[in-house]
């Protein structure tokens, strides 16, 4: 699995994913910290990466884009956004993604106490 982190996700979370053996990059590392959200979605899709974000604007954006143009997106809606808490949520996400029961593009919304999975496009 390959990941792309948006600016709201700590670079330490990307370092943690790499230590777990995953191909993970952060927009900041590539000098793309000002890239518009639509271009971030396109980048994730073209590089076959799962987008990690704290930005709730992506919920609105992915509801307007055709399914063929969407990557899988993980949106963190958690009250404690410290890297160690995000990493514990990533552990849950990784087990869901490794399970492989989901097919195609989907969005995982991670709350403090649950993970919701919705297939894309959202209708």
Secondary structure as the mmCIF struct_conf table of DSSP 4:
data_model
#
loop_
_struct_conf.conf_type_id
_struct_conf.id
_struct_conf.beg_label_comp_id
_struct_conf.beg_label_asym_id
_struct_conf.beg_label_seq_id
_struct_conf.end_label_comp_id
_struct_conf.end_label_asym_id
_struct_conf.end_label_seq_id
STRN STRN1 UNK A 2 UNK A 5
TURN_TY1_P TURN_TY1_P1 UNK A 7 UNK A 8
BEND BEND1 UNK A 9 UNK A 9
HELX_RH_AL_P HELX_RH_AL_P1 UNK A 11 UNK A 19
TURN_TY1_P TURN_TY1_P2 UNK A 20 UNK A 21
STRN STRN2 UNK A 23 UNK A 26
HELX_RH_3T_P HELX_RH_3T_P1 UNK A 27 UNK A 30
TURN_TY1_P TURN_TY1_P3 UNK A 31 UNK A 31
TURN_TY1_P TURN_TY1_P4 UNK A 33 UNK A 34
HELX_RH_AL_P HELX_RH_AL_P2 UNK A 37 UNK A 46
TURN_TY1_P TURN_TY1_P5 UNK A 47 UNK A 48
STRN STRN3 UNK A 50 UNK A 53
TURN_TY1_P TURN_TY1_P6 UNK A 56 UNK A 56
HELX_RH_AL_P HELX_RH_AL_P3 UNK A 57 UNK A 64
BEND BEND2 UNK A 65 UNK A 65
HELX_RH_3T_P HELX_RH_3T_P2 UNK A 67 UNK A 69
STRN STRN4 UNK A 73 UNK A 77
BEND BEND3 UNK A 79 UNK A 79
BEND BEND4 UNK A 82 UNK A 82
HELX_RH_AL_P HELX_RH_AL_P4 UNK A 83 UNK A 99
BEND BEND5 UNK A 104 UNK A 104
STRN STRN5 UNK A 106 UNK A 111
BEND BEND6 UNK A 112 UNK A 113
STRN STRN6 UNK A 115 UNK A 119
BEND BEND7 UNK A 120 UNK A 121
#
